């Protein structure tokens, strides 16, 4: 995936994770935030990040997401 940036970009990539339900609504599983400042250009960052609840919500979350990130300039 490519994440274009704009003037409003705050320097964080936010990943929201949902399950898929064929019937009914998809359930929120958690979110992960990665600071772009923690990425080194040209190096693959391989991370397991613990999922967190949404701001202002009392989500029950558990689990992790595995991300491989590469920043190019």
Secondary structure, DSSP 4 states (H G I P E B T S, - for coil): ------TT--SEEEEEEE---SSSPPPEEEEEEEEGGGPPTT-EEEEEEE-BPPTT-------EEEEEEE---
